[in-house]
Structure formats: structure tokens, C-alpha cells
Amino acid sequence: MQTAPFWTDDFPRPTDLPVQAPPERTDVAIVGSGYTGLSAARVLARAGYDVTVLDAETIGWGASSRNGGMMTTGLKDDAQHICKQYGNELGRRLWEWSLDAVDFVEKSVGEAGIDCDFARRGYLYLAYKPGHVEAMQESVAWHARQLDYHDMHFVPREELSEEIGTAAYFGGVVDSRAAGLHPAKYVFGLARIAAEEGVRLAEQSPVTAIDKAGEEWRLETSSKRSLYASQIFIATNGYTTDVLPYIRNGVFPVGSYIITTEPLSPALQAELSPRGRMFVDSKNFLNYFRLTPDGRMLFGGRHNLSPNLDVTESAHMMRRRMLEVFPQLADAAVSHTWSGNLGLTFDLMPHAGRIASGPHAGIAYAYGYAGHGVAVASYLGHEIGRMLSGERASVTFADIRQQRYFFTRYDSLYLPFVSAWFRILDRVR
Ligand SMILES: Cc1cc2nc3c(=O)[nH]c(=O)nc-3n(C[C@H](O)[C@H](O)[C@H](O)COP(=O)(O)OP(=O)(O)OC[C@H]3O[C@@H](n4cnc5c(N)ncnc54)[C@H](O)[C@@H]3O)c2cc1C
């Protein structure tokens, strides 16, 4: 069993990716080289800006090469609740934006010729308890009525076998617009195209301090070198450090853990997932799973919210849960186990825009995709690129007010309590 992501084992960071040391000056410095940072960088380079993307590790090292590769519609918070919270008009706009985000990824990988196994396989949201079924049926009717969305349908328990080879669930909702891809092929493909478009990629360059230097910004990297930039975009999401308190007080990391099996026989693949859907269940400590393009079962989730669990230990827990769903996998060896950080916000919404006041006013940021970042990070990064190039005044989510708390950065203190609460909810509801 390898303790590294299957995706980067299958498709490692290309050795010929053109990386360079950070220069002394650049127009736009982008901190973080996942989908968010690279999508913004591409827009800016095409608009003629000198762009430098810096990553503390290697390019694409963060969640963007470690995730489930599932592009579901909507955001982490469900559309009904978003409409209640922010009003029907904005709720509808954000729903449609989420559909556009998946379309955006499809279109941009098509146009750029990034071969990343993008496929519209649809997704199946599974009722973990009988009590979850009614809300699911209501949700399908609500999406049709309120959002004029008709690509969703309810599947009763007796018909679930057409969708999934398990008796563990009580019904489900299929959304046919959802898609899947190979995360590492996508992020490294983005990086290669960005470099071809003129973006400078700098690895092993952790930004440790940012301050104002006259009209410009000065970024200090760990080697004590300075990089001067006219604009900065922070795209570090679940790996955000304490460099800018404003950002760190808005987002906290949550660990997510994945295992994959060895490739399964075509017959077993067809039995477990006849339509190749992306699967998510309705628990608070949810599980998400799918077949990989080469026919492995990828099974992910979390046991508590900590980003620091041992991945060998987590593999045992994840396998136990996988066998509850698919006892047919008892003989399938686990090939890989790994983890990564999601970026979460207390209101479960993405947030983006510019820091409004204080010594770092004007610096752009985007974060908080809460497990929906494959499409959302890509599209929001693209919008930020357009904002920084002056093509648009602001970005989606900039008007959603976010409460910031000084204690957000002390996540290791409060996450165990939030985890315990979720565990209780999973037992009682
Ligand atoms: C296990 C797992 C499963 C997931 N599954 C799904 C899924 O199925 N579908 C979905 O939509 N989303 C999923 N997600 C979420 C999705 O992967 C993320 O939302 C998305 O990749 C975020 O992209 P990003 O570019 O914002 O951040 P990341 O890809 O995390 O990149 C941030 C980068 O910032 C760098 N960095 C941090 N601090 C500094 C610094 N000071 N200086 C320089 N660099 C720095 C880090 O090294 C890192 O490479 C999953 C996430 C995880 C971890």
C-alpha cells in the first residue's frame, strides 16, 4: 500500500515542467499553484501581464492533485438553504454559477487540449438513513420549481441497483450534469498551458511575509529573497498559513482521506457502478466514492476533521467503511492511501475579493470551496484573473459578507468539538 496519492503515482508532475526561481519583480504574484492560482494566472498572462505563481512545495502539490476529481453541481451549502439565507435571486444566481463552473472546466480543458479524462457521468446523492429520503424527494421538486432545474431525479430504493451495487442506501438523487476528471492530469495540464502562455512557475518558494514597499508589495520567500509585485492574489485555500491574518481568520483546514483499490475486473466495476457515477452519501461525516478512469474504487471521507491523521491508520478505517457499502470488495487490496486539506469557512460559502482595509488592503483572495473546489476554484480563479486584469470590477461571492474570527487559526482546539457534534448528528438524524 503506497502512502501517496494514486493520482500523482499514475500521472506524476511532469519532469519537464518549466519552473524557475522567483524573479526580483513581477506584475502579479500569485501565492498557491492549484486550480485557483493557475486559472487566474492564465487569464492574466493572456492579458499581457508578467505573472509569477509561487508554491511552497511543487506545482499542484496541494488539494488540486489529491482530490476525488468529482464535479458536482451546487455548493457545499444546499441551494434551498442558500436561497433562505441570501434570498431567491442571489440563491438562483449562485446555483446557475455552479452549473457554469462545471461547463467552464469542460470548455477550458477542451480548448486547451488538456487530456484529463473529463466525463459527464452524473452523480448520485445517497440516502444514508430512511429519514433522509423525504427531504431528497422534496429537494428534487424544489429544484425544478424554484430553479427551473430538471437534470435531477429521485431514485427509489428498489431501483437503486440500476445505479449502484449495494443495498446500503435507502434511495438517492441523480444529477446528470455532474462530471468527473483525473485531478493530477488536470492540474499539471493547467500548469503546462499556463507556462506556455508565459506564466512563470516557482516551486519550493514559501511566501513567509508580505508588506508594502512604496507603491508595490514586497513578498519575502523563505530564502529571504524579496519579490516585488504590483498586485498579489492569495490562492492557498486549505493550506493557508499565518502570513496574512485577514485571510487565515477566514478559512480553516479540514482533513479529507482517500483510499484506492487495485484495478477491479470489468465485471466487478459494472456491478458496483453500472453508470460510472460520482457517489456521495448524506452523512455529516460523508463518504464520497467513484471508479477511477483505470477501474479502481476510490473511496474517501473523514473520521474527524483533523488534517493530521496517520494515513495508514485512516486506510483501515476507510476500508472498513468501504466494505460496509461494497462487501464485494473484501478481496480487493488497497493500493494507495493519502490525505489532503479542504478549505472551510464557518458559513460554508466560498469567499473571494480584495482585502478591504488595513495594511494589506487591496490584496486579492479566494477560498472556502469546502470539497467543491474542482469546478468552483477553477471558475473563481478565472474570475479573479479577470478582476485583476481590469476586465471586471469584482467577482462572484465578493458581496457575501463574511464574519472573521480571530480564533479561526486555532483550529486544532475547536475541530475536535465540531467533530463530536457531527458524530452525534449522524447518530440521531
Ligand atoms: C482529499 C480531498 C478530496 C477532495 N475531493 C474533491 C472532489 O471530489 N471534488 C471537488 O470539487 N473538490 C474536492 N476537494 C477540494 C478541492 O481539491 C479543492 O477545493 C481545490 O483543489 C482547491 O484548489 P486551490 O488551488 O484553491 O488550492 P490547493 O490546490 O490546495 O493549492 C494551494 C497551494 O498553496 C500552497 N501554499 C500554501 N501556503 C503557501 C505559501 N505561504 N507560499 C507559497 N505557497 C503556499 C500549497 O503548497 C498548495 O500547493 C477535495 C480535497 C481533498 C483534500
The ligand as an ORCA input file, in Angstrom:
! r2SCAN-3c Opt
* xyz 0 1
  C      -8.815     14.539     -0.204
  C      -9.582     15.616     -0.931
  C     -10.665     15.275     -1.730
  C     -11.367     16.260     -2.422
  N     -12.349     15.872     -3.299
  C     -12.951     16.803     -4.054
  C     -13.862     16.414     -5.072
  O     -14.089     15.245     -5.331
  N     -14.484     17.414     -5.765
  C     -14.228     18.739     -5.546
  O     -14.819     19.594     -6.218
  N     -13.316     19.128     -4.618
  C     -12.674     18.198     -3.895
  N     -11.727     18.582     -2.991
  C     -11.410     20.017     -2.862
  C     -10.525     20.538     -3.987
  O      -9.471     19.655     -4.213
  C     -10.004     21.921     -3.592
  O     -11.070     22.775     -3.273
  C      -9.188     22.592     -4.695
  O      -8.211     21.731     -5.193
  C      -8.564     23.859     -4.137
  O      -7.655     24.372     -5.082
  P      -6.729     25.586     -4.684
  O      -5.951     25.919     -5.891
  O      -7.542     26.679     -4.106
  O      -5.814     25.062     -3.501
  P      -4.725     23.908     -3.442
  O      -4.761     23.030     -4.627
  O      -4.849     23.265     -2.109
  O      -3.345     24.697     -3.537
  C      -2.898     25.559     -2.522
  C      -1.381     25.631     -2.634
  O      -0.920     26.726     -1.856
  C       0.404     26.432     -1.464
  N       0.762     27.342     -0.361
  C       0.178     27.468      0.853
  N       0.785     28.446      1.564
  C       1.778     28.956      0.790
  C       2.745     29.977      0.973
  N       2.822     30.698      2.106
  N       3.635     30.219     -0.023
  C       3.578     29.531     -1.194
  N       2.654     28.536     -1.404
  C       1.781     28.256     -0.438
  C       0.341     24.975     -1.061
  O       1.612     24.366     -1.088
  C      -0.639     24.405     -2.103
  O       0.030     23.738     -3.163
  C     -11.016     17.623     -2.271
  C      -9.946     17.974     -1.455
  C      -9.232     16.996     -0.796
  C      -8.072     17.391      0.068
*
